[in-house]
Amino acid sequence: MLDVCVLGCGGVVPKSDRHLASAYLRYNGFGVLIDCGEGTQLAVKKAGFLLSRIGLILITHFHADHTSGLPGLLLSMGNEGRTEPVTIAGPEGIEHIVRSLCVIAPEIPFDIDFVPLGDFDSVERGGVSVTAFELLHSCPCFGYDIRISRGGKFDKTKAEANGVPMKYWKTLQLGEAVDGFTPDMVLGESRRGIHVTYATDSRPLEIIATMADGADLLICEGMFETAKLDRAKEARHMTIREAASLAAEAQPEELWLTHYSPSMPDPTEFVSEAAYFPTTVFAADGTTKTIKFK
């Protein structure tokens, strides 16, 4: 199962009741953080997660409200005892941006593995597979399609037919090859995994609906109400109605809206604008869900 938490749902600047947009995903104890604006480390702690368990950080783009919390977060991860390497992935230039930010944090006690991504490039860590897809913002920006695969059930008949010694069955069920034998020699057809799509800071694009097709969860920005559509177009953001329209096309199980404008103190005032997609949740800081394998 996968735990998903919206750590913050605010855009541009933090507010007293709203951290900057970020999300935390936890799978088998492995933590994935999406974006890290000012104060994100506090949001992680408020949500009850351990900073030291973050193994993969995904940065959507290089605006300050998505990156400026990195130095403090990385230092705090070290203070919590993190010594293993951490992967930070994002658009081209990710290493330069992070190293520049972290000039003020030279004491980070672990290595950082930088992974610059292009359109449809993938990175996999901790059993979590992530594919980047290009969005339309005022600077290079990615959405992330996150999947956890699930192997087939153990097939004793198949294992015996392939001459696999019983002593290897358990190892092969865990997905590891051993002594020339491979997992597909003892497992049936792959089963449905878990699928989450994350897209903020963009105009509505067909690729968002394509990537989120049938997902368990689509987390998408709803920065403005429809009355501010011209402002959304100018800043290359989305309205609530546009996000709901994308969800209606993609048909995920749920749509979570996030990244609200500071000018929108109560996004639920505009619930009627999400009518295109009935299972829309106006996420708040700390909105959490556990997605189980079906």
HELIX and SHEET records of a PDB file:
HELIX    1   1 THR A   40  LYS A   46  1                                   7    
HELIX    2   2 LEU A   51  ARG A   53  5                                   3    
HELIX    3   3 ALA A   64  THR A   67  1                                   4    
HELIX    4   4 LEU A   70  ASN A   79  1                                  10    
HELIX    5   5 ILE A   94  LEU A  101  1                                   8    
HELIX    6   6 CYS A  102  ILE A  104  5                                   3    
HELIX    7   7 LYS A  156  ALA A  161  1                                   6    
HELIX    8   8 MET A  166  TYR A  168  5                                   3    
HELIX    9   9 TRP A  169  GLN A  173  1                                   5    
HELIX   10  10 PRO A  183  MET A  185  5                                   3    
HELIX   11  11 GLU A  206  MET A  211  1                                   6    
HELIX   12  12 THR A  226  LYS A  228  5                                   3    
HELIX   13  13 LEU A  229  ALA A  235  1                                   7    
HELIX   14  14 ILE A  240  ALA A  250  1                                  11    
HELIX   15  15 PRO A  267  ALA A  274  5                                   8    
SHEET    1   A 7 ILE A 112  LEU A 117  0                                        
SHEET    2   A 7 VAL A  86  PRO A  91  1                                        
SHEET    3   A 7 ILE A  54  LEU A  58  1                                        
SHEET    4   A 7 PHE A  30  ILE A  34  1                                        
SHEET    5   A 7 SER A  22  TYR A  27 -1                                        
SHEET    6   A 7 LEU A   2  GLY A   8 -1                                        
SHEET    7   A 7 THR A 288  ILE A 291 -1                                        
SHEET    1   B 7 SER A 122  ARG A 125  0                                        
SHEET    2   B 7 VAL A 128  GLU A 134 -1                                        
SHEET    3   B 7 PHE A 142  ARG A 150 -1                                        
SHEET    4   B 7 ARG A 191  ALA A 199 -1                                        
SHEET    5   B 7 LEU A 217  GLU A 221  1                                        
SHEET    6   B 7 LEU A 255  THR A 258  1                                        
SHEET    7   B 7 THR A 280  PHE A 282  1                                        
END                                                                             
